Amino acid sequence: MIKTRCIDLFCGVGGLTCGLRQGGIQVRAGIDLDPSCSYAYEVNNRAKFILGDVKSYPSEKLMRYWKGGDVKILVGCAPCQPFSRMKKNKENTSDSKWGLLYSFLGKVKEMNPDIVSMENVPEIKNARVFEDFLSGLIGQGYHVSYSIVDAADYGVPERRSRLILLASKYGDINLSKDALSNYRTTVREAIGNLPELAAGETSDIDPLHSCRRLSQINLRRIRNSIPGGTWNDWPAELLPECYRKKTGSTYSAVYGRMKWDDVAPTLTTQFDVYGTGRYGHPCQDRALSLREGALLQSFPPSYVFIDPHVPFSRKDIARQIGNAVPPALGYAIALSIKEHLAHHKADIVATRC
């Protein structure tokens, strides 16, 4: 049996690690600068959380977590805010996150893994740093492919366009067609069985199933919202002043309800705030709870985000969930790597002997 050992760069609370583990890839450690991610990462994934900067953390220390493996794997999702379509001036190198893909490439060059995978927003492919990342991998002898995919096609109950890159020293590697889901998981299937909540309530049995309060005006707005609709469905007196102007007519992707029998819209780090997107519950008069956001990102229902001994920040958890790689996408990456390794098993065994 081929033994894999994987390290997750920019690991966050472990969405990618979780999916890789579900797919049979042995992830031994993740590294991230955010200490608030440590508890969830370790308690759910039985992997070491390293609090550190990918750019400066010694590569030789990371490589220790590959010990005992036949195949060394390095994965990660560098924070994508600089490349988002909502971000102006994408080549602004004054943004400290802009160069994190260079840090990723630096780790590849220093650590020389057998397999590399990178996940990010599609817009990154238009950035110079991505071109440099590709040429850097090819220059190191990797066979590289990348695809733009909708996470909903891989079992994530959410419309989420992502770029997935795979690279291998063994030969051509691609995202496996076997990883595609036969159907799209709906909002109803993902969250329809959770206990009902009123705005501002928290479930007695799950502290993560907790939603924000709504102002009286927002309660009136959501009660006048229909699934899949917009604020154009409201009485005129409920419209914010800016939306009554012609210039405000383009902001239709806010103050909406989700549809039960469709996938959710792309979740951001503010998915629990009614008004920042189409994050209204399909039939209850409130925004999404934190647990609902996690389920729509395809985290397992049992995934733990809150240390019971430490006060938690709702804002931090929403950010962690919104920034995460959906585990179902991680699972698709794992299946693709395993399929590739099975094809090259003889080569791998030969190098082990």
N, C-alpha and C positions, 0 to 999 in steps of 0.2 A: 504494500500500500504506500502511495506517495504521501509523505508528510509535508503539509504546508505550514508556513509560519508567516504571519502578516503583521504589519505595523500600520496604524491609521493616523495620518497627519491631519491636523486641524479637526480633531475627532468630535468636538462638541459633546453632546450627551450620548452619542453612540449610535445614531441611526444607521450609518453605513456599516459600522462594526456589527450591529445586531443582524442586519440582513446577510452579511457575509457569513456569520456564524450559523445562521439558519440554513445557508447553502453549503455548509461543510468546510468552510475555510477557517483555519485556526488563527484567530486574531489574538495576539499576545499582549499588545499595548497600543495605547493611543496617546497622542500629545496635543495639548491645547493650552492657550494662554488664559482661558477663563476658569478660575477656580470653582465657580458655581456649577460647573458641569461634572465635577469629580465624582460626587456621590452617585448620580444616576448612571454614569458610565461604568463604574466598577460594580455596583450592586446588581446591575442587569446583565452584564456581559462577562463577568469573571475574567476580566483583563485589567492590566495595570494602567491607571491614568497617570500620565506624566505632566505635571504643571511646568510648562516651559515654552520658549519661543522656538519654532521650527528652524528659523534662520540661524540661531546661535547655539542651539542645543547640540552637544557633541555627537557626531554620527556614530562614533565607536560605542557610545553608551546605548544608542538605539539598537545597534546591530546585535547586541547581546540577546535581544528578544527573539532573534531568529534561530538561536541555538537549538539543535536537535531536529531541524527541518531539512527536507530535501529541496524544497522550493521556497525561495525568499520573495515575499510579495510586499510591495509598498503602495498604499492607496491614500487618497485624500481628496477633500473638497476645500480648496482655498477660498476664504470668504469672498463672495461674489458681488458685493455692493458696487464696486467701481465699474462693473461691466453691465449692470442692470440697465434695461431700456429706459428706466426712470432716472438714471444718473446722467447728468450732463458732463461733457468734457471727459470722455472715457479714458483719454490718454494723459490725464492729469497725474503726473508722478508724485505730486505733493501728497496725495492720498496714501497713507502708510500701508493700506491693504493692496494697493495696485501691484506691488512687486512680489507678493507672496507666492505667485507661481514660479518666479525665479528662485525663491527659497526651496520650493518643491524640487525644481530641476537640480539645484545644488545638492540636495540630499540624494537624488538619483545618482548623480555623478560620484559622490563620495561613498555611497553604500552599495552600489552596483546590484540592485535586486534583479531577480529573474523575470518578474512580472510587475508591471505598473498599471494602475488604474486611476483616472482622475475624473471627477464629476463636477460640472459647473453650469452656469447659465449659457444658453446658446450664443448670446452676444459676444462672449469671450473670443469666439473664433475670428472676429473682426479686429481684434487687438494685436498689436505688435508682440506683446508678451506671449501670446499663444503661438504665433509663428516661431518665435525663438524657442518655446518649449518643444514644439514638434521637431524643429531642426536639431535641437540639443539631444533629444531622444534618438533620432535617427543616427546622429553622429556617434552615439554610444553603442550602436549596433542593434537597436531595437526595431522590430517590425511593429508598425503603429497603424491603428485605425481609430476613427471616431464617428459617432452617430448622433444626430439630433432626434430625440425621442419624446413622446408624451408619456409621462409616468402612468397615466390612466391605462395605457396599453399593457402595463406590466403589473396590474393588480392594485395600484394605488387609487383610492376612491377620490381622486383629485386631478383636475386638469393642470398639469405642471410640465412645461417644456424644459428639457435638460440636455446638455451635451455630455456624453459618456465616452471617454477615451480609454483604450486598452493598448498595452504595449508588451511585447514579449521578446526575450532573447532566443526562444526556441523556434519561432517561425510565425507565420501569419496568425493573427488572433482577431476575432470579431465578436460582437454581441450576439449571443446565441438566439436563433429563432425559437428554440424550445422554451425560452424564458417568457415569450409573449403569453399573455393571458387570453383565454378563450372568450371572455366577455369583460365588460367594465363593471367594477364594483360600484354600486350606487351609494348615495348618502344614506338612504334608508337602511341598506344592508350594513353600513359601517356604524351608524349611531342610533338607529331607530329603536333599539331595545333598551336604551339608557333611561333611567328614571326622569320624569318630568321635573323641570325647575322653573321657578319664576325668576325674573331679573334680580340679581343680587344674592341668590340663594346658593348654598353648597350642599351637596349630597351628604347624608349621614353615613353612608357606607364607602364613599370614595372622595377624599378631600380634593382630588384633581377635577372632579366633576363639579366645577364651581364657575359661576358666570358673574359678570359685572352688573352693577346697578345701571338703570337707565333713568335719565331725567324725564320729567313729565312730557316734555315736547318730543323726546325720542320714543317714549312709549306710544304716543299718539301716532308718530310716524310709522313705527313698525306695525302697528295695528291696521294701518292703511296700506301696507305693503303686501304684494302678492308674490308667491314663489316665481322666481325668474323675471320679475318685473323690476322697475326702477322708481325713482322718486317722481317720475312723470305721472305715476298712478295716484299721487296724493292730491288732496285739496290744496289750492293755491296758498292758503294761509299757513300751511305746514312747511313750505319751502324756505330753506335758508336764503338770506338776502342775495348772496352771490349767485345762486342758481336761478334767480329771477331775471338775471341779466343774460344777454345773448352769449357772452363769453363763458358763462357757466354751463351752457347746454351740453358741452362735450364731456362733462364729468358724470357720466351715467353709471359707471361701475362702482358706485358707492350706495350705501343705504338700501341694500337689496336683501331679499330672502333667497336662500338656496332652494333648489327643487329636490324633492324626495327621490325621484327616479332618474336622476342625472348624477354625474360626478360633481364634486365641489369645485369652486373656483380655486385658483392658485392661492394657497395660504401664505401670508406674510407674517412678519413678527408681531403684527397688531391684529391678528385674526380674531381676538376676543373683544375687540372694540367695535361696536355697531357704528357704522358711519365711515369706516376706513376701507370698506370693500363690500362685497356681497356676502356678508358673514352673518346675516340674520338667520335664526333657526327656521326651518321650513314651516313650522306651525306654532311653535311657542314664541311668546312675545319677548324675545331676548336675543342677545348675540351668542355665539358659540361658547361652550365651556372649554376649559383647558383640556379636559379628557377628550372631548369631541374633536378638538384640533389634533391631538395626538393620534386618535384613531383614523382621522382623515389623512394623516401623513403616513398611515399604515404601521404605526407602532403597535405591538401586541397589547391587548387590553390589560395585561398584568404589568406593563412597563412602569417602573417606579421612578418618579421624578422628584419626590419630596422626601427629604430626610426628616423623620418624625421628631428628631431632637433639635432641629435647627429651624428658626423662623424663615419662611420663604417669601420671595418676592414674586407676585403674579406676573409682573412685567418681565422678570428674568426667565421664568418658565415659558411664557409665550414666545419670547425671543429664541430660546433654545429649541422649541418645537418648530417654529417657523423657519429657522435657519438649517434644520437638520436635513440630511439626505434621507428620503423615505426608505425605511428598511426594505420594502418590496423591490426598490431599485437595487439596493445592495445585494439582495437575493439573486436578481437577474445577473448582476456582475459576477457573483460567486458561481452560478451555473455556467456562465461563459468561460470562466477561468478553469473550472473543473473539466469541462468538455475539451478545452484546449490541452490541458495536461494529460488527459486520457489519450488524446491523439498522439502526443509526443512522449508517452510513457517509456518507450524503449530508450530514447535519448536521455531521459532523466535518470533512469536506472543505470545506464552506462556511465554517467558522470558520478554516480554514487559509489560504484564498485571500485 
